[in-house]
Amino acid sequence: MSIRRLPDELINRIAAGEVVEKPASALKELVENAIDAGSTQIDITLSNGGLDLIMVADNGCGMSADEMPIALERHATSKLSDDAIEMVATLGFRGEALPSIASVSKFTIESRVNNPDTDMDGHKITVDHGVKIFDGPAAVPYGTRVSVENLFAKVPARRKFLRTKRSEYAASLDIIRRLAMARPDIGFSLEHDGRRTLSVQAGMNPPERVAALTSDALAQNSVAVDLERGNIKLGGIASLPTFNRGVADHQFLFVNGRPVKDRLLIGAIRGAYAEMLARDRHAVVALFIEMPADEVDVNVHPAKTEVRFREPAMVRGLIVSGLRHALDKGGFRAVQRPAENANNAWQVEPIAPNPQHNIFDRPLQRQPLPADQRQYGSEGGLRSDYAPSSFAERAADYQPHYDPLTGEITQRDVIAHSDDIAPLMGRAEEAHAPVPEGRKHPLGIARGQVAKTYIVAEAEDGLVIVDQHAAHERLVLERMRAAIEGANNKVASQALLLPEVVEMDEVACDRLESRFEELAQFGMELERFGNAAILVRSVPAVLGGGAVQELITDLADEIGAYDEALSLKERIDLVASTMACHGSVRAGRVLNVTEMNALLREMEVTPHSGQCNHGRPTWVKLALDDVEKLFGRK
């Protein structure tokens, strides 16, 4: 077959295949043109997900009647003053996508130069699937309006592979949201099938614009990101780890004002939240990177959604450092947003009478105890001379010793049982040391323990409930990280009285053996013990012995799952997180007031203590106003 030149119409359709994959792709090109035209307001109208109609109207600079035909020619642009394509500072090249879109739709462009001094008339051009059908003057306002009708109507092979109307609209909405987020100085509106679905005003600051386009709750549950390194600047906002989503659709990344979806940047975000989020949860972030144009290549992809950095390692490090520094400043904060209709779960229901347990049918019997059986508190004060007659036995005096570093309790409480009363899960008794006033501490003072798992504290403005295992897990992790980053660069170790042998398959043993040196930083002394076993000689002192078998097995699994994908720092954090989970105070351990308050005070001065190592909140607060509403006081 001989070589031949393709007709312009077919060339444009081929180009459209690269640039216009779906309605959202065409919409992106048109809105970017409107932004580059210097607009302050952009109005978008869609019909049937963009398949029937895409209309973009702006109040930008507009085009003259002489410029408009050139804009519909291939490779025509007003965005490059010379041949330095690598120095492009706009979102694209005005006109480069227009002929491609016009070749696969009924395309109408109307424009008028936005200059009242010249008072030039408006002009209109209509192209029906590559064929010009109108070119003449038109009465139009200043700026430009572009309409795309019946996209791919004459390209059935392309149209039948499009998704549903709802899916195509969702993709278009995401495009507008990202572009509007990048330019808070421009007002945007979006109307779909006659219904206004998005509207933001010009002049908003970036955090306000991000919150308006995502969730109002983000403003209260996020931290500001601000870091500069060399000639690269990073800004934006990042959610607290406990404010997360099941998918990564709310991670917005911008390079020099251009929305991008870059795997390097997404991986850096994941690395920054590595030990703070569960594997199936994703942070909500909006990050803006500003850097010299010659340091980044924006022409990697025809749609310009991917970029290539001259120094990718430095950019990744900047994002990880910037996010972690911002999250460190968040301290012990956690998301304090009640679940929807949470108060409805608190219901006052009548209790059905039980003849066998009706306290109104019989008086409460209290019998004096013999003097030698009377119980005294730890400070010598008389606890009680009486006991309900149904109690089978009295509780032993409770004098545990709590080590805040390890969470160890040297003595367990013995709770009395009753035939009529369920056994107590925990109690708040007088502390050995003076208890501070709640208003002096954000997390309040401990009042009791529920289900041997949750600490109930009273703060000045509400009730605080703390998950003791999740909270102590974070405290142990932060202590280990501080030890690794400190002067000794090593966690204190504790030798096992008898070295323990952990049997695993050979591959798992190989993984651990390759990381013996790193694990030694955490106070773990390991040796290979044959082909399918590891000998454990010492463990981190903060773990207190713990379950060595489970710890070693989990470490091998974690290293195997993430070893190749993570940097050394991220692998160290992963190991520390796994160890901290095994070394924390477990649910089911009874604590007294002194221990509870020690935990609360350490949480208040420990970074990230608002969430555990898996991204779950460690504490929640029920405001006093909500409590009063439950009882009808408000």
Order of alpha helices (4+ residues) and beta strands (2+ residues): alpha-alpha-beta-beta-alpha-alpha-beta-beta-beta-beta-alpha-alpha-beta-beta-alpha-alpha-beta-beta-beta-beta-beta-alpha-beta-beta-beta-beta-alpha-beta-beta-beta-beta-beta-beta-beta-alpha-beta-alpha-alpha-beta-beta-alpha-alpha-alpha-beta-alpha
